Amino acid sequence: MSIGLGIFLFVIGAVLRFALRVQAAWIDLELVGDLLMGAGVVVVILGLVLMLRKRSTVTTVHTAVDPQSGESVASRKTDVDPLP
């Protein structure tokens, strides 16, 4: 979703920067286009980084028999590797 939003922002910014020839006294449309294109690039890069980051989960299950009661005891441990 963030990659699509970044592309959308970039396209709208490019239209404002290069395609429109409207003059407004209260806003600089070329500057707004530049800002939107920059924001679009940042959002696409962030989206790619978040999509491609590696996260691994390790689940370990130990099963043992309690010597006093004779019941089976299971313990489960899950580790998630933090980001580097």
C-alpha positions in Angstrom: 0.0 0.0 0.0 2.8 2.4 0.8 4.5 1.8 -2.5 1.3 2.7 -4.3 0.8 5.8 -2.2 4.4 6.9 -3.0 3.9 6.4 -6.7 0.6 8.3 -6.5 2.3 11.2 -4.7 5.1 11.3 -7.2 2.7 11.3 -10.2 0.6 14.1 -8.7 3.8 16.1 -7.9 5.1 15.6 -11.4 1.8 16.8 -12.9 1.9 19.9 -10.7 5.6 20.5 -11.5 5.7 19.9 -15.2 2.2 19.7 -16.8 0.2 22.5 -15.2 0.7 26.0 -16.5 -1.6 27.8 -14.0 -0.4 30.8 -12.1 -1.6 31.3 -8.5 -0.5 34.3 -6.5 -0.9 32.6 -3.2 0.9 29.3 -3.9 3.9 28.1 -5.9 2.6 25.0 -7.7 6.1 24.1 -8.9 7.4 24.0 -5.3 4.4 21.9 -4.2 5.0 19.5 -7.0 8.7 19.2 -6.0 7.7 18.5 -2.4 5.1 15.9 -3.4 7.6 14.2 -5.7 10.2 14.1 -2.8 7.6 12.8 -0.4 6.6 10.1 -3.0 10.2 8.9 -3.3 10.6 8.8 0.5 7.4 6.8 0.9 8.4 4.3 -1.8 11.8 3.8 -0.2 10.3 3.3 3.3 7.8 0.9 1.8 10.5 -1.2 0.2 12.6 -1.2 3.3 9.7 -2.4 5.5 8.7 -5.0 2.9 12.2 -6.4 2.5 13.4 -6.5 6.0 14.1 -9.9 7.4 12.4 -11.1 10.5 12.8 -14.7 11.7 10.9 -16.5 14.4 12.2 -19.6 16.1 9.9 -21.8 18.1 11.3 -24.4 20.4 9.2 -27.1 22.1 10.6 -29.2 25.0 8.6 -32.2 26.2 9.6 -34.0 29.4 8.0 -36.4 31.9 7.7 -35.1 35.5 9.4 -37.8 37.7 7.2 -37.2 40.7 3.8 -37.3 39.1 4.5 -39.1 35.9 2.8 -36.4 33.8 4.1 -35.1 30.6 5.3 -31.5 30.7 5.7 -29.3 27.6 7.2 -25.9 27.4 7.2 -23.6 24.4 9.6 -20.7 23.7 9.3 -18.3 20.8 12.2 -16.0 19.9 11.9 -13.1 17.4 15.1 -11.8 16.0 15.3 -8.0 16.5 16.1 -5.7 13.6 19.8 -5.3 13.0 
